[in-house]
């Protein structure tokens, strides 16, 4: 029996529902305000988080929650219009306005043995531009990400000719799977083997490659091809074999981002045959103050097991030459 059967069923249902809502909001027109740190939050972030957290409250009330967004009355009135409210209505909940703040701010059981790490829209800047983004649900316990489920609307084909919504999930010991509207059954995904380092493709952030690390690494490794995109869609690109290496150097203020920026993607990628570490080779540190950035890593590297150590070696050489 699959020990994650319930988590898979509920998470797939929730990210699919959230993806339909966020795409409808994009069609209606996106409204955004700035958070205290200057980053944008849209009505789609709030609707997506409300959908996911009300579902987790109903199905997994014993678990803790770590999630990106918080809402106050002023945010609610500034962002949400009738069309957005309608996306939250259920037959038994005709008045979502009265529930929104409680849904978005729900944090579950603070003493729970498991923690869901939720990013309702990972890659908000891409979302606003009509590009790919991720809706991510990761589950952390026993010292590591154990389960992840990601919906990626506007997911690109390798040749860039088509965009569609895909859903992927991975569970510890169970493998990683791909749900695609073109197929009836989940497809098992595994990172393909490559013969030469120079054949690999790098995927990097549009906004956060602050030291141009990807370009410097590619020059050193003799790699020619790079893709740029936002959010945890990068993890799905590597897990599905459309890219081979994701790397990002730490920011002085925000480190490598928050736990919800990596938890779901790491669970999926590792079950597809990859590895996720800091540039030192150490595991990412999810054990920290709740909802704080991961600041004790020089950067994050995600790629297949076949090339992970070699890529780490090259990154260390780059960092050593830069320090020198």
N, C-alpha and C positions, 0 to 999 in steps of 0.2 A: 504493500500500500504506500502511496505517495504521502509522506508526512506533511507536505506543503499544499495538499490538494485544495483546502479551503482558502489559504492565502492566495493561491494562483487564481482561483475562480473569482474571488472578491476583488482582487487588485486589477485583474483584466477588465472586469465590469466597470470599476471606478475610473480607470484611466481612459477607457473608451468613452464613457459618458462625459468626462472632463474634456476630452479632445473634441467631441462634437460641439460642446458649449463654447470652447475657445475659438474654434473656427467660425462658428456663427457670430460671435462677437466681432471677429475680424471683419466679417462681411458687413455687419451693422455699422462699424466704425469704432476705432479704438480710442478710449479716453484714458489719459494717464496723469498722475501727479508724481512729485518727487518725494522719496522717503528722506528720513533724517540724514542718511549717508549719501544722499544725492542720486541714488539709483532710482530708476523708474518703477512704478507699480501701476498696473492697469486694472480695469474692472474685470478682465479675464483672469488675472492672478487670483483675485478674491473669489470669483465664481468657481474656478477650478479647485482652490483649496477648500471652499465650503462643501463642494460635492464629495471630495475625498475624505475630509475629516468627519463629516456626518456619517459617511459609510463606515469608517473605522470605529466611530463611537458605537454604532449599532452592532457591528460584527466582532470587534476585538476590544471591548471595554477594559480588559485586563492589561492592555499594553500602554506604554508611554508614547508620547508624540513629540517629535522635534520638527518644526515646520517654519518655512521662511517668513510668511506674512503674518502681520497683526493688523487689527482694524479697530478704529475708534469711530464714534458717531460722525465726526467731520469727514473722515475718509469715505464712509458709506454714502453720505449725501453728495460728496463731490464726484464720485465715480459711477454710481449705479443709476441706470435709467430703467424704464419699464421693460425694455427688451431683455436686459440682463436679469431682472427679477424673474421674468417668465421662464428663463432657463433653469431656475432653481425650484420651480413649482413641482409638486408631486400631488397625486390625488388626496393623500392624507395631510399635505402641507400646503394649503392654498395661500398662506401669507408668509412667504420666506423672509420678508422684510424684518419681521419680529425675531427671526432665528439667526440671521446672518452673522451678527457679531459673535454669538455663542459658538457657531460652527467654525468660523475662521480662527477664533482664539482658543479652541478646544486643544488641550494638551494631554489628555488621557490620564492614566494612572501614574503618578510620579514615582511610585515604588515598584512599577512593573518590571519584570525581568527582561522584557523585550522592548525595543524602541523603534517605532516607525519614523523614518527620516523622509520628509516630504518636500519636494520642490514643485509647486503647482504650475509654474512656467519657468523652466530653466533655459535661459536665452531670451529674455524679454526684449532685448534690442533687436534680435532676429525676428521675433514675433511681430514687432511693430513694423518691420520692413517687408513683411510678407515672405520671410525665409523660414527655414526649419528651426524647430525648438523642441524641447522635451518636457513631458509631464512625468515626473519621477516619484516612485514609491520604493524606498529601500527599507529593509528590516534588519536591524542589528541586534545580535545577542551572542553570548559565549565568546565575546572578544573579537568579532569580525562581522562584516556584512554576510548575512545568511540567505537573503532573498532580495531580488530586485525585479521591478516591473516598470517599463518605460513605454509610453506612447510618444511617437514622434510624427506629428503632422508635417506635411510638406517634406517628407523624407526623400532625398534625391536618389535617382538611379546613378550608377557609376558614371554613365555618359552624360548625365544632367538633362536627359530628354523628358523625364517624367517625375512628377512629385505626387506622393500619396501618403496616407497615414498608415504607419506600421506600428505594431506592438511587439515587444520582446520581453521575455522574462527568463530568469535563471534562479535556481534554488540549489542550495548546497547539496552536493552528491547526486543531484537529479539531472544536471545538464542545463543547457540554455536553448531556448526555443523562440521561434519567429512566427508571429501571426500576420499574415498578409492577406488583404482582401481578394487576391487572385487565387488563393488556395483554401481548401476546405479544412485541412488539418494543420496543427502546429508543425513546423519544420525544425528539426534539430540543427543547430548551427555550431560549427567548430571553426576556429581560426585556421586558415590554410597554411601549409608549409611553403616556404619560399626558398629557392636555391641560393640566391645571392642578396647580400645586403643592399646593393645598388638597385635592386628591383622593387624595394619597398616604397610605400607611399606614406607620407606624414600627413596627419590631420592636426591642425592647430586652431587656436581661438582667433576670432576676428578682432576681439577687443583687448585681450589680456596677454599678448606675447610681448611683454614690456621690454625685454632685452633682445628682441629679435632672435630668440633662442632657436626657433625652428630653422631659420635660414642658415644660421651659423652651424648647426648640427648637420644639415643637409650638405653643406659645402664640405665639411670634414668627412662625412660618410660616403660622399659621391652619389647621393640620392637626388633625383631630378623632380619628383612630383610631390606637390603639396596641395591639400584642400583646406579651406578655411570655413568654419561654421561655429555656431553658438551652442552652448549648453551640452548636456550629456548625450546628445545625438552623436558626438564624437566617439563615445564609448561604443555605440551601436555600429558605427562605421568600422571600427576595429574588430568587434566581435563577429560581424558578418563578412569580413574579408574585403570590404570596399576600401579600407585603409589598413595600415599595419602598425603605425606608431602614433600615439597621442602623448604629447609632452607639454608642460607649461611650467615656467619658473614662478617662484613665489613672489607675491606682491609685498612690499614692506609693511603695508597696513593690514591687508586682508589675507596674507599668507597664500594658501592654495585654494581659498574659498571656505565654504562651510561644509559640515558633514553631509547635508542633503545634496550638495553639488557632486558627490562621488559615490555615495552608498549604493544606490540602485545600479549605477553603471558598473561599479566594481564587481558586484555580485554576478551580473550577467556576463561580463567579460571573462572573469575567472572560470566560470562554468563552461565557457566556450573554448577554454584552453589558453587563457592569458594570465597575466600577472600585473598587479597594480602596486607600486611602491613609491616612496619618496626617492629623491635623487641619491640618497645615501644607501638605498636598498632596503631601508626599514619599512615596516608596514605603516600605512597611514594611521594617525592617532585619532580615533573616534572617542576616546575616553578623555573628556575634557568638560569644562563648564558648558552647560546646556546652551545651544544656539549661539556659540562663539566660533570665530574663524579658526581653522587649523593653521597655526603659526609656527609649528616646530618642524616643518619640512622645507627643504630648500626648493622643492618643486615636486611635481607629480609626473610619473612615467607609467604609461599603460601600453602594453604590447603583448604579442604572443610569447609563450615560454621559450620558443626556439631562439629568439633574438634578444630577450630581455637583458641578459647579463652583458652581451656585447654592446648594446645601446647604452646601458648604464656606464660601462667603461669609457665610451666615447664622450658621454655627457660629463663625467668626472674630469676627463682630460681637458675639455673645453673650459670648465669652471676653474681648473688649476691654472691654465694659461691666461685666463682673464684676470685671476687674482694676482698673477705674477706681473 
